[in-house]
């Protein structure tokens, strides 16, 4: 099902299981940041409480708006709107869902939020609990990649992505790890 910012379903039992398995029992973070959407915020809140960590909810970390397609299944769209759905799959920048957020707007929103959080918490090890579209936008932001390339990045459910900021700059260390590696911020 397509869940943008207009469909705020809570995590399913499987979603909770996947998220808990991804982070395990380790606690390498100094702070947890979260989207305001229930499927991210509820898990972030539970994880912060379990580890006694501060939690900050950032409204700009909400998922990309998918307009009229929210709440619908991709298979349904492919069957009912084959030309429109195919155009989106071929060029998601130029062919947004009706009423959907432009990727340039998402790029600006997420870049602004990410830079603000990094500046607010310099040198801190942050966990950002968010969504596939937001994760793509963050990866695109740190790699300075245009939105037309973001959909080449597969983002798994409960996949972990690590970005490191150090004296040498920014590096993308991994995307889609399925289990938290034993890593501490130096």
N, C-alpha and C positions, 0 to 999 in steps of 0.2 A: 504494500500500500504506500502511496506517496504521502508523506507527512512533511509538510512545510511548517510555516509558523501559524497557519490557520487551523491545523489539526493538532491538538495538544493531548494526545492519548498518553496515559501513564505507561511505564514500562510493563511488559508482560512478565509472567513468571520466568519464561525463558530469557528475557532481556535482563532481569535481575541476576539470574544465574550467570549469564555471559559477562556482565559487567563485574560481578564479584570475582569470577574466575580470572578475568583479565588483570585486575590489580592485586589479587591475592591478599596476603596478610601484611605485606611490606608497607612501610610508610616513609618513603624517601622525600616527601613534599613538605614545604613550609606553609603552603596555602593552597586552597582549592578554589578555583574560579568556575562559575557555571553559567550556562544559558538559563534564562528564566523559565524555560519550558519544562513541564512536569517530568518528562521522560529523561531529562538530564538533571534537573534541579533536585528531584527526590533522591536519586542515587548519590549525588554530590553531598547532599545534606546528611544522608546516612553515613557516608564514608568520613566526612568531616567530624561527625559526632563520635564515630567509632575510634578515631585516632586523636581526638581532641585538637583538631586543626581549625583555624579560622576559615570561613566560607564567605566568598563575595559573589553575589549574583549580578551579572552584567547584562542589562537588557539588549545591548548590541550583539551579544553572542547567540541570539535566537537564530533558528534555522532560516534558510532562504525561503521566501514566499513562493509557492508554486501555483498560486491563483486557482483557477477553475479545476485544476487537476488534483488538488488536495483531497485526500480521502478516497481516491480512486486507485485501482490497480493498473500497473503498466500493461498487463495483458489485455485488460478492458480497453485502455486507450489505443493500443495497437490494433485492436479489432474495430472499434467504433470510430476512431479518428486516425486511420492509417497514414495519411499524407502528413498531417500535422505532427503526429508522434514521430514519424520517420524523419521529418525535417528537424525536429528538436534533437533527436539522437545524432543526426549528422552535424548539426551546428547549433549547440545549445545557447550560444551567445546571441545569434541573430533570430532564433526561433524559440522564444520563451513561451511557456504556457500562457493562455489568455489570462490577463490580470496578474501574471507572475512578476516577481522582482527581477529587474535587469541585473545581470552579473556585474556590470560596472558599478552599480549601486552597492551590491554585496561586497565587492572588492574594497570600495571606499569605507563602508561600515566596519568590516572586519579588520582591515588594515589599521583604521583609527583605534578600534578597541584593543587590538593586539599591542600596538605601539604604546598606547596609554598604560596598559597593564604592565608591560615590561619596564616602562619608565617609573611607574608607581612602586614596583617591587624589584629594584635592581639587585642582581646577584641572588635572588631567591629562586628556589626550585618550586615551580608552579605546576599544578595539574589543572588543565582546562577540560571540563566535562561539557561536551557540545555535540554537534551533529555532523553528518557526512558533508553537507554543503559548506558548513563553517570550517571543518577540517581541510577540505580542498582549498578554501579561500586562504586559510592560514599558511598552508604549504605553498600556495601560489604567491602569497605575500612575501614569505621569507626567501623564496627562490626568484622573486621578481618576474614571475611568469604571468602572462596575460590570461584572462579568463577563458579564452578560446582553447587553452590547453588543459584546463582543470579536469575535465571529464575523462582525460586519459589516466587519471589517478583513481584507482579502485580504493574505496574506503570501506573496510569491513565493519560489521556490527561489533561493537566493543573492541575494535582495533586500537592499538596504542601507537601514537606518533610522537617522536621525540625531536625537539629542536633545542640545540645548545647555543647559548650566548656566552662567549668568553672573550678574553683579550684579543683573540684573533678574528673575532667577528661572529657571524651566525653560521651554523651548520645543521643540516637536516641529517639526523643520525639514523632514523628508521621510520617506516610507515607500515602500519598494520601488524605490529607485533601482537600476538594473541595472548601473551602472558607477560606480566611485568617482569622485566629482567632485574636482577639485583644490581641496581645502579643508584649511586649516591651522587649528589651534586658536590663537586669539589670545593 
